[in-house]
Each structure stands twice: as structure tokens, then as C-alpha cells.
Amino acid sequence: MGVMRAMLWEAVPFTVMVTMEACTIGLTIWASTAMNNGMSPLVFVFYSNSLASILLLPYSFIFHCTDRTEQPLFTFPLFLRFFFLGLTGITIAQNLAFLGLSYSSPILVCAMGLLTPSFFFMLSVLLRTTKLDWRSSSCQAKVIGTLISIMGAIMVDLYKGPVILKTSVSSTYDLDLQPKQQLISMIFSSTPEHWILGGILLAATSLSVSVWNIIQLGTVKQYPELQVMKAASFYSVLGTVQCGIVSLTLERNPSAWKLKLNSELLLIVLTAVFGGVVRSRVHIWCTQSKGPLYVPMFKPFGILFATIFGISFFTNNLHYGSVIGAIIIGIGCYAVMWGQITEDGVGEDQCAGSVDSLEEKTVPLLQEEMQV
């Protein structure tokens, strides 16, 4: 009986993480639909992060009691770090991610999100925080995995290929439908598509998340006593303020800022709650229970769910080239993570580079995958 209970308990983190990825893809498709129906990506990012910050601030301070040895949050050096964490992890990453989604589709979002470990590795080499030892199997795995990921990214961005399951009647978006029916239908891919532009924006998102990883890693090393959830809530607020400035500057249409009691408002609320509280807490629990590489191991599952949803409900919008390229990137991502796992003397500083580290606890919904 005890063995059975232990086996069931071991299956809980796996089930929860798979469910998280499925929900993430579902929200991504919903967001794609809202943006194709006219919702501004910039406004969406600002509103969702504003609500997430409002939820996270009391949560982090109420449920994480102050420790006397805790690092004070309101110091100028730490403020600068929080400012750049908000800039790279929220303002730049999320705005580029949702703009990229508005020009492409969730399958491209999943694929480009898997470039983060490779970008982190390349930045670490450029900044000389990681030394290349060509005789090491872990170094070889990282280099090979990075090259595979880049080749997959080029393929998924430049080659779409034929439709996987073609039907005579589109199940996604019919221009002859009445306006109300158009708003109700779920849209898997942007209409019209700007695939290459979307891919470039999403690749830039992963690069920004990699920079964010490096900054947060340095912050954790310099301030080991820093309370993570409080720090996350603080840089989330700063990132939200930055998003507000960007959105007000670039989005001049007053109607884009008006909130109505419809599905778009529900999407904003669910995005904030799921990303600001639920998803971040689940990732923290799984990371603490299973180790720093457990959460990023499930990122490629997004490709699986995007493919399943695309074939099941959006038959004319999923292409062979997109899926094959995404799988190639996933293989490269796993190769880089395998190199991190097998590296001699691996520590938290090396593990942190694979999207979600032990100390990362990202607050925004779309990080790294943007990943709505």
C-alpha cells in the first residue's frame, strides 16, 4: 500500500506540469483569437500584468513572513536590478511575445520559446561566465544542442510546408461569417499571417528572457538572503509601470483601452491569475520537489498540445514544416539541458539557464514562451 501511495505521489508533479502546459496553450490560442478580433497586444500585456501585480503583492507579503535576516528590498543597487528584471522579463519579453503571437500562431510561440536555453548558453560564453571545454561531453552536448535549435528555428520560420489535415471547409475563420460569429470562433493562426516577422519577434523574446535569466542569476548570487516571491512582486510592479509607459506611447487609439464585460476581460483575468499566482506557485513547488531542471523539461510538451489542438480544432492552419521545425528545436533544447545535467560540478548557477531555475519563479504568464 505504501509503495502504491509513493508511486501515485510521484505521478502528481508530472500530471500537474502536463496540465499546466495544456492550460498555457489553451490561453495562448484564446489570446491569438482576441488579438485577431482587434485587441491590442500592448494593452493586453499592460492590463494582465497590472492585475497580476495587484494579486502578487499582498500574496507575497502576507504568506511570506518577514525574516530578520532578509535582504532589504528598498536599496538603490537592488532597485536597479529589479528595474532591469522588469524591463527584460516583462516589458520587452511579453510585449514582443504577444506581438509575435499576433503575427503567427501558438506552434511558433512554442518553438521559439525553446531557444531560451541555447541563447543563455551563448550569452554565458560571450560574457565568459561559462568556459568551453571541447573535451567535455556536456560542453559538446550544449554546442550541438544549440546548433540543432538554431537550425530548427530557421526551418520553422522560413518553411511552413503543406497543411497537415486539409478540409474543404475552414474550421477557424470564415470571412463570410457574420461579425458576431467571427468574434466567437477560436483562431489558431493570425489572419493574415506574417510568419517571418512573428518568428523574429518571438526569437527576440527568448533572447530577452535569456538576459533576464542572467540578471536574476547574478541577483540571487549577490543577495542569497533575498526573499524570492517578494522580489518577484517588486520587479513585477516595475515591469508593469514600464509596460504602461510603452503602451501609452505606442497605442494611441482610445477605444483600444476600453474594457468591456466580454471574453477579452475574462482572458485578462485568467491570464493574470494563472500566470501571477497559480503557475508560478506550481513551478516553485515542482522545482523544490524535483530539482531545477524538472520544470523546463516540460516546455516541449507545448508543441505536443499545440499540434493536438491544431489538428483537432483548426484543421487548415497547422503545417508540416511548423511541427517538424518545432520538434527539431525541442531536440536541441533537450540536448542543451542534458549537457547541463551531466556537466561536472553542476550547480544552481548553471542550472538556472534552462528557462525556469530554482530561484527563478517567474511571475509573468508569457516568459520564456512567451508561453502564455
CORVENPE-V954227 format. One line per field, one symbol per residue. ss: DSSP state (H for helix, E for strand, C for the rest). phi: phi as a letter, one per 40 degrees, with the letter a starting at -180 (. if undefined). burial: b if it has 9 or more other C-alpha atoms within 8 Angstrom, else e. A space follows every 10 residues. Layout:
ss=???
phi=???
burial=???
//
This chain:
ss=CHHHHHHHHH HHHHHHHHHH HHHHHHHHHH HHHHHHCCCC HHHHHHHHHH HHHHHHHHHH HHCCCCCCCC CCCCCHHHHH HHHHHHHHHH HHHHHHHHHH HHHCEHHHHH HHHCCHHHHH HHHHHHCCCC CCCCCCHHHH HHHHHHHHHH HHHHHHHHCC CCECCCCCCC CCCCCCCCHH HHHHCCCCEC CCCCHHHHHH HHHHHHHHHH HHHHHHHHHH HHCCCCCHHH HHHHHHHHHH HHHHHHHHHH CCCHHHHCCC CCHHHHHHHH HHHHHHHHHH HHHHHHHHHH CCCCCHHHCC HHHHHHHHHH HHHCCCCCEH HHHHHHHHHH HHHHHHHHHH HHCCCCCHHH HCCCCCCCCC CCCCCCCCCC CC
phi=.ccccccccc ccdccccccc cccccdcccc ccccccchcc dccccccccc ccccccdccc cccbccbccc ccccbcdccc cccccccccb cccccccccc ccbaadcccc cccccdcccc cccccccgcb ccbccccccc cccccccccc cccccccbbc gcccbcbcbc cbabccccdc ccccccbcbc bccbcccccc cccccccccc cddccccccc ccbccccccc cccccccccc cccccccccc bccccccccb cacccccccc ccccccbccc cccccccccb hcccccccdc cdcccccccc ccbbccbbbc cccccccccc cccccccccc ccccgcbccc ccccgbcccc fcccccbfbf fd
burial=eeeeeeeeee eebeebbbeb bbebbebbbb bbbbbbeebb bbbbbbbbbb bbbebbbebb beebeeeeeb eeeeeeebbe bbbbbbbbbb bbbbbbbbbb bbbbbbbbbb bbbbbbbbbb bebbbeeeee eeeeeebbbb bbbbbbbbbb bbbbbbbeeb eebbeeeeeb bbbeeeeeee ebeebbbbbb eeebbebbbb bbbbbbbbbb bbbbbbbebb eeeeebebbb bbbbbbbbbb ebbbebbeee beeeebeeee eeebbbbbbe bbbbbbbbbb bbbbebbbee bbbbbbebbb bbbebbbebb beebbbbbbb bbbbbbbbbb bbbbbbbbbb bbbeebebee bbbbbbbbeb bebbbbbbbb bb
//
